[in-house]
Amino acid sequence: MAGRFYSEKEVSTIKSMYANGCSDEEIAKTLNRSIVAIKRKRQRLDLALRFVEKKNWENWETEYLKQNYGKLDITDMMDHLGRSYNSIVIKAAKNNLRTKKRCSLDERKKQADDIQELADQGYYASEISKMLKINDKTVYSRIIEFGLTIIDGHDTERYHLKMEKTSKIFWSKRRG
């Protein structure tokens, strides 16, 4: 099914709004069209060059990124710099910029103590990460950094019983 035709007024509206930095969503709301339709029309009008034209980063762009990465939303930086999300994230990674600051040694020790306490109560690493609301990778990095002793869920009798029960259910459904 073909969509509606664009009037000359709508085309000029797309061009002017895009030139003023409006997003596809804003243009779509103004013209009462879908975002996908606006994106396609914009591409057909060769207005998709905003993020493609630049390749090398200028010094002022890099400085802006260093000063604002983690403070401003990436979409705001995209609009200001005229760069894609991936371009900004990759440049930030190359400059060792982080959105989150690393924990201090004291904070990491406190986390390690909390992790070990829960491990001593019989919880697995995956359960601990959920309880402390931290990433699994963080739990494993604390295990390595501080030499914690934690039961891995795959090496326990409870895990093997669970897997045996799962496989019995699977095979019983498959045969029946």
Buried (B, 14 or more C-beta within 10 A) or exposed (E): EEEEEBEEEBBEBBBEBBEEEBBBEBBBEBBEBEBEBBBBBBEEEEBEEBBEEBEEBEEEBBEBBBEBBEEEEBEEBBBBBBBBEEBBBEBBEEEEBEEEEEBEEEEBBEBBEBBBEBBEEEBBBEBBBEEBEBEEEBBBBBBEEBEBEBBEBEEEEEBEEEEEEEEEEEEEEEEE
